[in-house]
Amino acid sequence: MLSNGGRERRRRLWTLRKEVVMDGDSDLCVLQRRLAEAGQSHLLHFWEELTVEQQQELCTELQNMNLEELGQAFQRAMRDGDHLAEKENVDARMEPVPWDVLGSTTRDRDQLPLWEAEGLHQISQNKVAVLLLAGGQGTRLGVSYPKGMYNVGLPSRKTLFQIQAERILKLQQLAEERHGLKCVIPWYIMTSGRTMELTKEFFLKHKYFGLKKENVVFFQQGMLPAMDFDGKILLEDKGKVCMAPDGNGGLYRALGTQRIVEDMERRGIGCIHVYCVDNILVKVADPRFIGFCVQKGADCGAKVVEKTNPTEPVGVVCRVGGVYQVVEYSEISLATAQKRSHDGRLLFNAGNIANHFFTIKFLKDVVNFYEPQLHHHVAQKKIPYMDVATGKPLNPDKPNGIKMEKFVFDIFQFAEKFVVYEVLREDEFSPLKNADSQNGKDNPTTARHALMSLHHRWVLNSGGHFVDENGTRLPAIPCCTNGRSDAIQADVNHNLKDANDLPIQCEISPLISYGGEGLEEFVKDKEFHAPLVIDRNGVHELVKNGV
């Protein structure tokens, strides 16, 4: 408790520093009035207990908030949340993706070489950029650093960042070899306030994994305050507001405020591949996906995988009231989720994997015109906060507030020509979200196994074979068609989902092969013992004949 003399000294200090803290138009009285008008006066409740430096930081934080916009966003988000609860309305208006906008790596095999050629041509002309959504920390993985820095335990010990960087390097090489032109795929990396510095330091430490520094551009997504259910902004500490990233849909505002679109235009970029950091199988700047979208004349595209079952917790790409969007699994009834088409597949089967194509023109329109129209989604959370009544920090045991966020797919509705590209899950999607646990999903073990299983199939498809310690050839991988009518040959596709499925240990450096190409010179008509590693230093059998 401060004495009267202490309070008086504090007031004098504040007066002396007033001009430094605020300019004439934004003094403390103005801030107090703004907060009062917004119903947020409690944010200055502990003002007298703060140091001058803490007061300055809090003032800056509050002055940078558009309180009126926040209030409107809260009201709209809560209202929209109530409407989403009316599931029968969504169900009645849902339509599956029509065939004329759908491409598939299994049903359109004759088109794949054409799409790939188009994609490599676009890359060779320096028209393609990739944009990585990398704002997440590895909290659920049990680590405090950015998820892209995580090593899932591959023989090479490579992190997600390194794997993706090397895929970019290899794709540049493939385009250069095809067209005889030096080319660059710029890599834009969106971080959050909590991951920016660690991410930049990591790239600097590893010399940008062979990429040129000027072609790796970091920028930061915005933050929004957390609120209670009445719209009151929560305090994290007596002099600090509880802030959270504004969702991966905060991308669009960040692209404008940090002039990233301007940088893309300056480089002559024509289209952008956007993806999330946690997918170990992601085909960065996938030339087939890009070529498909370009040849279809699309301004916006989504890559999807087939849902495994009606209750799989993944959003589906579909049309609602004639408008393309992603409907979350929690927003539709079980009866709708279970509907099947004439071929036995789920009617709503286009599982969203946060993997998208945008033209620069469309992205520019989103940033300049459509972004303000995007509504926030509400996530109810257990949010630690400073209790204004008691002055004590509290850790609630049930949701006590909301965090508002926008999603990257919210802009589908604005596309003039939207297309969907379906790929095999076992080839392109294995997210890393959770720490290892018994019978767990989407964890380091499943991610590691998915990549090694993919590389095992590459070796088989290139004419190589694996043998056991006695020299006996191991059988090809069994096929898992997941209910598809177009069954694939047994040694090509295996749907690896469970950590208990143990694949042959095989890792192929992205610098050697981007998507399984060019391996014949290393493996054709040869037999290998696992673990097998193929990299720029050659072919390595880490354990041979059981030794």
MARNUGU-966547 format. One line per field, with one value per residue (C-alpha): y negated, z, x negated; residue in three letters. Coordinates in nm, 2 decimals. Layout:
residues N
v c(Y/...) $
w c(Z/...) $
u c(X/...) $
kolse c(ALA/...) $
//
This chain:
residues 547
v c(0.00/-0.33/-0.62/-0.96/-1.09/-0.80/-0.86/-1.23/-1.14/-0.91/-1.18/-1.42/-1.16/-1.11/-1.48/-1.51/-1.22/-1.31/-1.46/-1.16/-0.91/-1.09/-1.37/-1.66/-1.51/-1.18/-1.26/-1.05/-1.22/-1.15/-0.78/-0.76/-0.91/-0.67/-0.37/-0.49/-0.53/-0.18/-0.03/0.06/-0.18/0.12/0.14/-0.15/-0.01/0.06/-0.26/-0.40/-0.07/-0.08/-0.22/-0.50/-0.26/-0.02/-0.31/-0.41/-0.06/-0.03/-0.36/-0.27/0.06/-0.09/-0.39/-0.14/0.03/-0.07/-0.03/-0.11/0.15/0.41/0.35/0.39/0.70/0.85/0.79/0.92/1.23/1.32/1.27/1.48/1.75/1.77/1.81/2.09/2.29/2.32/2.63/2.72/2.40/2.48/2.84/2.74/2.51/2.72/2.85/3.07/2.94/2.97/3.18/2.90/2.72/3.04/3.18/3.50/3.67/4.01/3.95/3.70/3.88/3.81/3.43/3.44/3.40/3.10/2.94/3.00/2.85/2.54/2.51/2.54/2.29/2.04/2.10/2.06/1.72/1.61/1.58/1.81/1.73/1.93/1.80/1.99/1.95/2.01/1.81/2.11/2.21/2.58/2.56/2.87/3.04/2.96/2.70/2.32/2.25/2.21/2.52/2.50/2.55/2.89/3.20/3.51/3.76/3.83/3.99/3.65/3.47/3.20/2.96/2.87/2.54/2.71/2.97/2.70/2.48/2.77/2.85/2.49/2.53/2.85/2.71/2.41/2.65/2.86/2.55/2.43/2.77/2.78/2.43/2.33/2.02/1.92/1.86/1.78/1.88/1.61/1.74/1.52/1.63/1.50/1.53/1.40/1.16/1.45/1.64/1.36/1.32/1.69/1.77/1.50/1.61/1.97/1.90/1.67/1.94/2.20/1.96/1.97/2.34/2.25/1.99/1.63/1.40/1.14/1.41/1.50/1.23/1.24/1.05/1.06/1.12/0.89/0.94/0.89/0.86/1.15/1.06/1.20/1.30/0.95/0.79/0.67/0.68/0.90/0.80/1.04/0.84/0.52/0.32/0.56/0.65/1.02/1.04/1.33/1.37/1.28/1.62/1.72/1.51/1.21/1.28/1.04/0.73/0.80/0.83/0.48/0.30/0.45/0.39/0.75/0.74/0.44/0.65/0.94/0.70/0.55/0.90/0.97/1.25/1.38/1.64/1.75/2.09/2.06/2.34/2.41/2.50/2.82/3.05/3.25/3.38/3.04/3.00/2.64/2.45/2.78/2.73/2.97/2.77/2.44/2.56/2.69/2.36/2.16/2.37/2.35/1.97/1.97/1.68/1.90/2.27/2.51/2.84/3.10/3.46/3.71/3.74/4.07/4.10/3.89/3.79/3.70/3.35/3.16/2.89/2.96/2.74/2.70/2.45/2.30/2.10/2.11/1.96/2.15/2.18/2.42/2.57/2.69/3.05/2.90/2.69/2.98/3.26/3.62/3.71/3.46/3.57/3.94/3.87/4.06/4.03/4.30/4.43/4.49/4.20/3.94/3.66/3.39/3.54/3.25/3.22/2.88/2.89/2.51/2.54/2.27/2.09/1.72/1.50/1.17/0.98/1.16/1.13/0.75/0.72/0.91/0.68/0.36/0.42/0.75/0.79/0.54/0.75/1.06/1.16/1.29/1.64/1.70/1.95/2.00/2.04/2.08/1.75/1.67/1.31/1.05/1.02/0.65/0.70/0.87/0.77/1.14/1.35/1.63/1.95/2.06/2.43/2.37/2.12/1.77/1.57/1.56/1.51/1.37/1.48/1.48/1.78/1.79/1.96/1.69/1.53/1.81/1.63/1.35/1.56/1.52/1.86/2.11/2.46/2.76/3.00/3.34/3.52/3.84/3.79/4.04/3.84/3.49/3.45/3.55/3.26/3.22/3.09/3.30/3.45/3.82/4.03/4.39/4.43/4.06/3.89/3.60/3.63/3.65/4.03/4.03/3.74/3.92/4.25/4.07/3.92/4.25/4.45/4.20/4.23/4.61/4.60/4.37/4.63/4.91/4.71/4.64/5.01/5.05/5.32/5.37/5.69/5.82/5.93/6.27/6.10/6.19/5.92/5.76/5.75/5.44/5.21/5.31/5.08/4.88/4.74/4.57/4.66/4.52/4.70/4.62/4.86/4.80/5.07/5.21/5.07/4.71/4.59/4.68/4.48/4.45/4.30/4.47/4.45/4.83/4.89/4.92/4.83/4.92/4.65/4.46/4.09/3.91/3.56/3.30/3.19/3.53/3.56/3.32/3.57/3.91/3.81/3.89/4.18/4.45/4.38/4.44/4.74/4.92/5.30/5.26/5.41/5.22/5.28/5.02/4.77/4.61/4.25/4.09/3.74/3.54/3.75/4.06/4.37/4.48/4.80/4.69/5.05/5.33/5.71/5.64/5.49) $
w c(0.00/-0.10/0.15/0.07/0.01/-0.22/-0.42/-0.45/-0.58/-0.83/-0.95/-0.99/-1.19/-1.41/-1.47/-1.55/-1.80/-1.94/-2.25/-2.32/-2.26/-2.46/-2.70/-2.65/-2.83/-2.64/-2.28/-1.99/-1.97/-2.33/-2.28/-1.97/-2.16/-2.46/-2.22/-2.04/-2.36/-2.46/-2.12/-2.05/-1.77/-1.55/-1.76/-1.56/-1.23/-1.11/-1.26/-0.93/-0.86/-1.18/-1.24/-1.48/-1.74/-1.69/-1.72/-2.05/-2.19/-2.09/-2.24/-2.57/-2.58/-2.51/-2.75/-3.03/-2.99/-3.19/-2.91/-3.12/-3.38/-3.11/-2.95/-3.29/-3.37/-3.03/-3.08/-3.44/-3.34/-3.06/-3.28/-3.56/-3.30/-3.20/-3.56/-3.62/-3.35/-3.58/-3.75/-3.94/-4.14/-4.25/-4.33/-4.55/-4.76/-4.80/-5.14/-5.22/-5.45/-5.81/-6.05/-6.29/-6.03/-5.89/-5.99/-5.85/-5.84/-5.88/-6.12/-6.34/-6.39/-6.76/-6.67/-6.41/-6.65/-6.81/-6.48/-6.36/-6.67/-6.63/-6.27/-6.35/-6.63/-6.38/-6.14/-6.41/-6.49/-6.12/-6.10/-5.79/-5.42/-5.11/-4.79/-4.47/-4.18/-3.89/-3.60/-3.37/-3.07/-2.99/-2.67/-2.73/-2.83/-2.49/-2.62/-2.59/-2.93/-3.27/-3.42/-3.73/-3.52/-3.41/-3.50/-3.52/-3.49/-3.85/-3.90/-4.04/-3.73/-3.97/-3.85/-4.03/-4.14/-4.30/-4.48/-4.63/-4.73/-4.90/-5.10/-5.23/-5.33/-5.51/-5.69/-5.81/-5.94/-6.13/-6.29/-6.39/-6.55/-6.74/-6.88/-6.86/-6.66/-6.32/-6.09/-5.74/-5.53/-5.26/-4.91/-4.70/-4.34/-4.12/-3.75/-3.43/-3.17/-2.96/-3.24/-3.46/-3.30/-3.23/-3.59/-3.74/-3.51/-3.61/-3.98/-3.93/-3.73/-4.01/-4.29/-4.42/-4.51/-4.84/-4.95/-5.01/-4.72/-4.94/-5.06/-4.71/-4.59/-4.23/-4.12/-3.81/-3.77/-3.55/-3.20/-3.04/-2.67/-2.50/-2.35/-2.10/-2.21/-2.15/-2.38/-2.11/-2.21/-1.97/-1.80/-1.80/-1.53/-1.36/-1.64/-1.93/-2.15/-2.23/-2.60/-2.85/-3.22/-3.44/-3.62/-3.95/-4.12/-3.97/-4.26/-4.49/-4.27/-4.20/-4.58/-4.61/-4.30/-4.36/-4.73/-4.82/-5.12/-5.25/-5.22/-5.41/-5.69/-5.70/-5.76/-6.04/-5.85/-6.02/-5.77/-5.42/-5.24/-4.88/-4.63/-4.25/-4.10/-3.92/-4.22/-4.26/-4.60/-4.76/-5.12/-5.10/-5.42/-5.56/-5.94/-6.02/-5.79/-5.92/-6.28/-6.22/-6.08/-6.36/-6.64/-6.48/-6.47/-6.09/-5.87/-5.56/-5.50/-5.21/-5.18/-4.99/-4.88/-4.86/-4.51/-4.35/-4.17/-4.10/-3.75/-3.84/-3.68/-3.99/-4.18/-4.53/-4.83/-4.99/-5.10/-4.86/-5.02/-5.34/-5.18/-5.13/-4.77/-4.51/-4.27/-3.95/-3.84/-3.53/-3.74/-3.91/-3.79/-3.78/-4.04/-4.29/-4.22/-4.29/-4.62/-4.91/-5.29/-5.54/-5.54/-5.16/-5.08/-4.82/-4.99/-4.80/-4.82/-4.92/-4.60/-4.56/-4.49/-4.49/-4.83/-5.08/-5.41/-5.47/-5.76/-5.67/-5.81/-5.59/-5.28/-5.35/-5.37/-5.05/-4.87/-5.01/-5.02/-4.86/-4.54/-4.34/-4.43/-4.27/-3.95/-3.64/-3.52/-3.14/-2.95/-2.58/-2.37/-2.02/-2.00/-1.70/-1.59/-1.33/-1.11/-1.08/-0.77/-0.57/-0.75/-0.77/-1.07/-1.14/-1.34/-1.43/-1.45/-1.72/-2.01/-1.88/-2.20/-2.57/-2.82/-3.15/-3.47/-3.85/-4.06/-4.38/-4.57/-4.49/-4.83/-5.05/-5.07/-5.27/-5.54/-5.90/-6.00/-5.72/-5.77/-5.55/-5.59/-5.41/-5.32/-5.13/-4.75/-4.73/-4.99/-4.87/-4.52/-4.18/-3.94/-3.62/-3.34/-3.03/-2.81/-2.83/-2.63/-2.64/-2.93/-3.00/-3.34/-3.52/-3.31/-3.38/-3.42/-3.68/-3.87/-3.88/-3.98/-4.26/-4.41/-4.39/-4.54/-4.83/-4.90/-4.87/-5.15/-5.36/-5.34/-5.44/-5.73/-5.86/-5.88/-5.54/-5.28/-4.91/-4.76/-4.40/-4.21/-4.40/-4.74/-4.80/-4.98/-4.77/-4.92/-5.08/-4.87/-4.86/-5.02/-4.81/-5.05/-4.78/-4.96/-5.29/-5.60/-5.78/-5.59/-5.64/-5.68/-5.36/-5.36/-5.44/-5.17/-4.80/-4.57/-4.26/-3.97/-3.65/-3.45/-3.41/-3.78/-3.81/-4.15/-4.29/-4.19/-4.50/-4.54/-4.87/-4.86/-5.04/-5.21/-5.39/-5.47/-5.44/-5.51/-5.58/-5.91/-6.01/-5.77/-6.03/-6.05/-5.67/-5.62/-5.94/-5.92/-5.59/-5.25/-4.92/-4.55/-4.33/-4.20/-4.54/-4.59/-4.94/-4.94/-5.12/-4.96/-5.12/-5.02/-4.66/-4.49/-4.13/-4.00/-4.22/-4.17/-3.83/-3.70) $
u c(0.00/-0.15/-0.16/-0.01/-0.36/-0.44/-0.12/-0.21/-0.56/-0.41/-0.17/-0.47/-0.66/-0.37/-0.33/-0.70/-0.68/-0.34/-0.48/-0.70/-0.42/-0.15/-0.12/0.11/0.41/0.39/0.33/0.45/0.79/0.86/0.76/0.98/1.27/1.22/1.21/1.52/1.72/1.62/1.70/1.34/1.25/1.13/0.82/0.67/0.79/0.43/0.28/0.15/-0.04/-0.23/-0.58/-0.62/-0.76/-0.46/-0.22/-0.39/-0.37/0.00/0.08/-0.09/0.09/0.43/0.38/0.30/0.64/0.94/1.19/1.49/1.39/1.33/1.67/1.84/1.64/1.73/2.10/2.09/1.89/2.12/2.42/2.27/2.18/2.55/2.65/2.40/2.57/2.87/2.72/3.03/3.01/2.65/2.74/3.03/2.82/2.51/2.40/2.10/1.82/1.94/1.74/1.66/1.44/1.28/0.94/0.80/0.46/0.62/0.91/0.72/0.39/0.37/0.38/0.11/-0.19/-0.02/0.06/-0.30/-0.44/-0.23/-0.33/-0.70/-0.67/-0.51/-0.79/-1.06/-0.91/-0.95/-0.57/-0.52/-0.57/-0.49/-0.34/-0.39/-0.15/-0.40/-0.26/-0.19/-0.40/-0.46/-0.26/-0.06/-0.39/-0.53/-0.78/-0.78/-0.95/-0.79/-0.64/-0.85/-1.17/-1.04/-1.24/-1.01/-1.30/-1.39/-1.74/-1.86/-1.71/-1.58/-1.32/-0.99/-1.15/-1.45/-1.24/-1.02/-1.32/-1.49/-1.17/-1.18/-1.54/-1.48/-1.17/-1.37/-1.63/-1.36/-1.22/-1.56/-1.65/-1.32/-1.34/-1.70/-1.62/-1.74/-1.44/-1.34/-1.05/-1.02/-0.92/-0.70/-0.67/-0.40/-0.49/-0.32/-0.45/-0.56/-0.75/-0.89/-1.23/-1.29/-1.21/-1.43/-1.72/-1.67/-1.69/-1.99/-2.17/-2.11/-2.20/-1.85/-1.89/-2.06/-1.81/-1.91/-1.83/-1.66/-1.41/-1.29/-1.05/-0.92/-0.62/-0.39/-0.02/0.18/0.30/0.64/0.74/0.92/1.25/1.50/1.85/1.97/1.71/1.48/1.12/0.92/0.59/0.31/0.13/0.20/0.04/0.07/0.37/0.43/0.36/0.38/0.30/0.59/0.61/0.45/0.71/0.52/0.30/0.49/0.47/0.10/0.03/0.16/0.03/-0.32/-0.32/-0.38/-0.15/-0.35/-0.67/-0.51/-0.40/-0.75/-0.89/-0.64/-0.46/-0.15/-0.02/-0.08/-0.07/0.04/0.00/-0.05/-0.38/-0.27/-0.21/-0.53/-0.42/-0.33/-0.43/-0.55/-0.46/-0.32/-0.36/-0.06/0.17/0.05/0.07/0.43/0.54/0.38/0.52/0.87/0.84/0.90/0.83/0.87/0.81/0.82/0.63/0.83/0.81/1.09/1.25/1.18/1.52/1.83/1.71/1.35/1.30/1.21/1.39/1.52/1.50/1.85/2.11/2.36/2.63/2.43/2.12/1.80/1.68/1.54/1.80/1.66/1.74/1.91/2.15/2.34/2.56/2.44/2.71/2.56/2.21/2.31/2.47/2.31/2.31/2.40/2.04/2.04/1.81/1.92/2.12/1.93/1.58/1.36/1.15/0.99/0.61/0.53/0.35/0.45/0.38/0.44/0.37/0.19/0.49/0.73/0.51/0.48/0.86/0.90/0.65/0.78/1.16/1.28/1.08/1.30/1.60/1.46/1.63/1.45/1.50/1.54/1.34/1.44/1.12/1.00/0.80/0.58/0.64/0.59/0.91/0.99/1.19/0.92/0.60/0.50/0.42/0.68/0.65/1.01/1.10/1.37/1.40/1.43/1.39/1.34/1.07/1.17/1.00/1.04/0.96/0.76/1.04/1.29/1.22/1.34/1.67/1.52/1.36/1.49/1.35/1.30/1.15/1.08/0.79/0.81/0.49/0.42/0.38/0.10/-0.10/-0.04/0.12/-0.01/0.02/-0.18/0.04/0.00/-0.28/-0.35/-0.11/0.01/0.27/0.23/0.29/0.12/-0.19/-0.57/-0.55/-0.27/-0.43/-0.77/-0.60/-0.40/-0.71/-0.91/-0.62/-0.60/-0.97/-0.95/-0.69/-0.92/-1.19/-0.96/-0.81/-1.16/-1.25/-1.43/-1.36/-1.40/-1.53/-1.55/-1.86/-1.85/-1.84/-1.47/-1.28/-1.01/-0.66/-0.52/-0.31/0.06/0.31/0.56/0.82/1.03/1.35/1.25/1.37/1.04/0.81/0.44/0.17/0.05/-0.30/-0.19/0.04/0.07/0.29/0.07/0.27/0.17/-0.15/-0.14/-0.18/-0.56/-0.69/-1.03/-1.27/-1.36/-1.44/-1.51/-1.64/-1.42/-1.74/-1.75/-1.38/-1.09/-0.81/-0.97/-1.13/-1.49/-1.55/-1.61/-1.99/-2.01/-1.78/-1.67/-1.72/-1.90/-1.83/-1.85/-1.85/-1.67/-1.72/-1.80/-1.90/-1.95/-2.10/-2.36/-2.63/-2.50/-2.30/-2.34/-2.22/-2.26/-2.23/-2.34/-2.29/-2.15/-2.47) $
kolse c(MET/LEU/SER/ASN/GLY/GLY/ARG/GLU/ARG/ARG/ARG/ARG/LEU/TRP/THR/LEU/ARG/LYS/GLU/VAL/VAL/MET/ASP/GLY/ASP/SER/ASP/LEU/CYS/VAL/LEU/GLN/ARG/ARG/LEU/ALA/GLU/ALA/GLY/GLN/SER/HIS/LEU/LEU/HIS/PHE/TRP/GLU/GLU/LEU/THR/VAL/GLU/GLN/GLN/GLN/GLU/LEU/CYS/THR/GLU/LEU/GLN/ASN/MET/ASN/LEU/GLU/GLU/LEU/GLY/GLN/ALA/PHE/GLN/ARG/ALA/MET/ARG/ASP/GLY/ASP/HIS/LEU/ALA/GLU/LYS/GLU/ASN/VAL/ASP/ALA/ARG/MET/GLU/PRO/VAL/PRO/TRP/ASP/VAL/LEU/GLY/SER/THR/THR/ARG/ASP/ARG/ASP/GLN/LEU/PRO/LEU/TRP/GLU/ALA/GLU/GLY/LEU/HIS/GLN/ILE/SER/GLN/ASN/LYS/VAL/ALA/VAL/LEU/LEU/LEU/ALA/GLY/GLY/GLN/GLY/THR/ARG/LEU/GLY/VAL/SER/TYR/PRO/LYS/GLY/MET/TYR/ASN/VAL/GLY/LEU/PRO/SER/ARG/LYS/THR/LEU/PHE/GLN/ILE/GLN/ALA/GLU/ARG/ILE/LEU/LYS/LEU/GLN/GLN/LEU/ALA/GLU/GLU/ARG/HIS/GLY/LEU/LYS/CYS/VAL/ILE/PRO/TRP/TYR/ILE/MET/THR/SER/GLY/ARG/THR/MET/GLU/LEU/THR/LYS/GLU/PHE/PHE/LEU/LYS/HIS/LYS/TYR/PHE/GLY/LEU/LYS/LYS/GLU/ASN/VAL/VAL/PHE/PHE/GLN/GLN/GLY/MET/LEU/PRO/ALA/MET/ASP/PHE/ASP/GLY/LYS/ILE/LEU/LEU/GLU/ASP/LYS/GLY/LYS/VAL/CYS/MET/ALA/PRO/ASP/GLY/ASN/GLY/GLY/LEU/TYR/ARG/ALA/LEU/GLY/THR/GLN/ARG/ILE/VAL/GLU/ASP/MET/GLU/ARG/ARG/GLY/ILE/GLY/CYS/ILE/HIS/VAL/TYR/CYS/VAL/ASP/ASN/ILE/LEU/VAL/LYS/VAL/ALA/ASP/PRO/ARG/PHE/ILE/GLY/PHE/CYS/VAL/GLN/LYS/GLY/ALA/ASP/CYS/GLY/ALA/LYS/VAL/VAL/GLU/LYS/THR/ASN/PRO/THR/GLU/PRO/VAL/GLY/VAL/VAL/CYS/ARG/VAL/GLY/GLY/VAL/TYR/GLN/VAL/VAL/GLU/TYR/SER/GLU/ILE/SER/LEU/ALA/THR/ALA/GLN/LYS/ARG/SER/HIS/ASP/GLY/ARG/LEU/LEU/PHE/ASN/ALA/GLY/ASN/ILE/ALA/ASN/HIS/PHE/PHE/THR/ILE/LYS/PHE/LEU/LYS/ASP/VAL/VAL/ASN/PHE/TYR/GLU/PRO/GLN/LEU/HIS/HIS/HIS/VAL/ALA/GLN/LYS/LYS/ILE/PRO/TYR/MET/ASP/VAL/ALA/THR/GLY/LYS/PRO/LEU/ASN/PRO/ASP/LYS/PRO/ASN/GLY/ILE/LYS/MET/GLU/LYS/PHE/VAL/PHE/ASP/ILE/PHE/GLN/PHE/ALA/GLU/LYS/PHE/VAL/VAL/TYR/GLU/VAL/LEU/ARG/GLU/ASP/GLU/PHE/SER/PRO/LEU/LYS/ASN/ALA/ASP/SER/GLN/ASN/GLY/LYS/ASP/ASN/PRO/THR/THR/ALA/ARG/HIS/ALA/LEU/MET/SER/LEU/HIS/HIS/ARG/TRP/VAL/LEU/ASN/SER/GLY/GLY/HIS/PHE/VAL/ASP/GLU/ASN/GLY/THR/ARG/LEU/PRO/ALA/ILE/PRO/CYS/CYS/THR/ASN/GLY/ARG/SER/ASP/ALA/ILE/GLN/ALA/ASP/VAL/ASN/HIS/ASN/LEU/LYS/ASP/ALA/ASN/ASP/LEU/PRO/ILE/GLN/CYS/GLU/ILE/SER/PRO/LEU/ILE/SER/TYR/GLY/GLY/GLU/GLY/LEU/GLU/GLU/PHE/VAL/LYS/ASP/LYS/GLU/PHE/HIS/ALA/PRO/LEU/VAL/ILE/ASP/ARG/ASN/GLY/VAL/HIS/GLU/LEU/VAL/LYS/ASN/GLY/VAL) $
//
